[in-house]
Amino acid sequence: MKVADRYLNRELSWLRFNERVLEEAGAKGNPLLERLKFLAIFEGNLDEFYMVRVSGLIEQFESGTLETSPDGLTPTEQLRRISQASGPLRQRAANMLHDTVLPALEEHGVHVRTYTDLSDRQRRELDKLFQSDIFPVLTPLILHPAHSVP
């Protein structure tokens, strides 16, 4: 057995963990709001994964780092495998939300709408709420020119 075969890739292992979170979102035995919570956790985890771990691999790639991970994968190979694994996971989550969770919420009187779904009156009320309660507490971020926006 090669040394690299003795190790699991940290990034791919983390994606498998997050897949188990997604499986909880799809478990019909879990209460509906718990399933929605698991979907939110899955998406939040995946966002953080891309901001921290994938951005680190991209930095390694851009710097020309050819060093391999303990399992023998280069940054480029890891990025390719992450892309192959995460795309279908994100699609499963979207399908689960739109095909199962949102319709079930509708049945219980919870209606999730986009801004374009709202009437003119509802949009005005929402705009007013945003201007009075949300916009004043938004914190501007100063970004250094050498760093990209997350």
Buried (B, 14 or more C-beta within 10 A) or exposed (E): EEEEEEBEBEBBEBBEEBBEBBEBBBEEEBEBEEBBBBBBBBBEBBEEBBEEBBEEBBEBBEEEEEEEBEBEBBBEBBBEBBEEBBEEBBEBBEEBBEEBBBEBBEEEEEEEEEEEEEEEEEEEEEEEEEEEEEEEEEEEEEEEEEEEEE
